[in-house]
């Protein structure tokens, strides 16, 4: 048999130069795609390994490794003395190329469950906010101040441990060490006394919300939900098919009286009492007791989302709702996304005694927990005292950055917006004049690489607040100052346009 070089392959094989994968993997992926999409027919001979290596500028060893991988996948077969050929089996089993499928009958849209179809329609069409550290991105902690060296040391320590613990399935409820560490932290810092067995480790707070909703709610059940309120929790609960009842929020937190008027027979209430998301108010003690009494009378549960409660810098904070709960109806949810960093995807829920067995059963049969490595490092970070030290540093740092924001706004934005004071967290709000569109202002700011979010984005139904949510935790004071000046240019430009339109109308 005469061997041919297969010049068409050498000219058309596309290897992604920007990929960080090994060269052999990139060549294998490119060649596999060409075979599967019809670039070769069953039985076609591939170029000789020397020829392909020379034309691609790689070693022959790399090409031989690629051929071996494709042979193991059944896509090619080697014939001694003849070369490497596309498997004859592909003649009957190869799927149609994407273009041929598109040119043929257009496939029907995927059929979703009724609950998820309704949920997708209610999620809204607004795009995800930028999640890069710039003024004034919300929900991001100070990456620049994180103790990476300590974290790397603890991570390396764990990786030197036993392989069964390192590589096996961990406890689906969460590692015992981490649950004990969290229980100790909650007792010392949040005034919550609990047994580690009540804690369940999950892949972030949003998973906790969906887990709780899926466990306790039926489609159509009514949920009191702060309006405006947390978007992630809102979408997680919408996905359960429940009906969210938007309950207004004031300076004392969720309006319990309005909740009772709108839906006296509710099944669940969702609140952020330590630092309302997004308005920043702290729920008063009177309002907390009113909520507990309302839930007890209705036989309802309460989710307390304490997403950034550790960062209270205005004196001593009010106790958590969970710490004053005598009803046993509060499910406390915490996260390490703000206190450490969001890429961990690590959170926890503290179940009331009546729900412990239920969640233990669910975790054991439906979930396999979060990576053991992540849990082990966080547990050591807490046990060695680094977590408490980090929180103390961050409280001081976030206070400094908030003060930098307040000073810059007073200096550059007087008359253009009204910054609302806050006593904790990583964000606050700024109210705009009624004639200024919060959506338009946020859009114009984003075009100048300044991230703001209109308050209305957090609302289920329209609210009277007209303003922007401004994060201050993720960037240093100099970037905050530059962001304020840029935002000032945006608002001043819009004010000039408004005055011009008013003058023209007159």
Secondary structure as GFF3:
##gff-version 3
##sequence-region A 1 506
A	DSSP	alpha_helix	7	12	.	.	.	ID=ss1
A	DSSP	alpha_helix	23	36	.	.	.	ID=ss2
A	DSSP	alpha_helix	49	56	.	.	.	ID=ss3
A	DSSP	alpha_helix	60	72	.	.	.	ID=ss4
A	DSSP	beta_strand	76	79	.	.	.	ID=ss5
A	DSSP	beta_strand	83	86	.	.	.	ID=ss6
A	DSSP	alpha_helix	90	93	.	.	.	ID=ss7
A	DSSP	alpha_helix	98	103	.	.	.	ID=ss8
A	DSSP	alpha_helix	114	123	.	.	.	ID=ss9
A	DSSP	three_ten_helix	143	145	.	.	.	ID=ss10
A	DSSP	alpha_helix	148	159	.	.	.	ID=ss11
A	DSSP	alpha_helix	163	167	.	.	.	ID=ss12
A	DSSP	alpha_helix	176	189	.	.	.	ID=ss13
A	DSSP	three_ten_helix	196	198	.	.	.	ID=ss14
A	DSSP	beta_strand	199	202	.	.	.	ID=ss15
A	DSSP	alpha_helix	205	216	.	.	.	ID=ss16
A	DSSP	beta_strand	222	227	.	.	.	ID=ss17
A	DSSP	alpha_helix	231	238	.	.	.	ID=ss18
A	DSSP	beta_strand	243	250	.	.	.	ID=ss19
A	DSSP	beta_strand	253	254	.	.	.	ID=ss20
A	DSSP	alpha_helix	256	262	.	.	.	ID=ss21
A	DSSP	beta_strand	268	271	.	.	.	ID=ss22
A	DSSP	alpha_helix	285	298	.	.	.	ID=ss23
A	DSSP	beta_strand	301	305	.	.	.	ID=ss24
A	DSSP	three_ten_helix	322	324	.	.	.	ID=ss25
A	DSSP	beta_strand	330	335	.	.	.	ID=ss26
A	DSSP	three_ten_helix	342	344	.	.	.	ID=ss27
A	DSSP	beta_strand	347	350	.	.	.	ID=ss28
A	DSSP	three_ten_helix	353	355	.	.	.	ID=ss29
A	DSSP	alpha_helix	356	366	.	.	.	ID=ss30
A	DSSP	alpha_helix	372	383	.	.	.	ID=ss31
A	DSSP	alpha_helix	386	412	.	.	.	ID=ss32
A	DSSP	beta_strand	417	419	.	.	.	ID=ss33
A	DSSP	beta_strand	427	432	.	.	.	ID=ss34
A	DSSP	alpha_helix	438	447	.	.	.	ID=ss35
A	DSSP	beta_strand	453	454	.	.	.	ID=ss36
A	DSSP	three_ten_helix	455	458	.	.	.	ID=ss37
A	DSSP	beta_strand	467	471	.	.	.	ID=ss38
A	DSSP	alpha_helix	477	505	.	.	.	ID=ss39
###
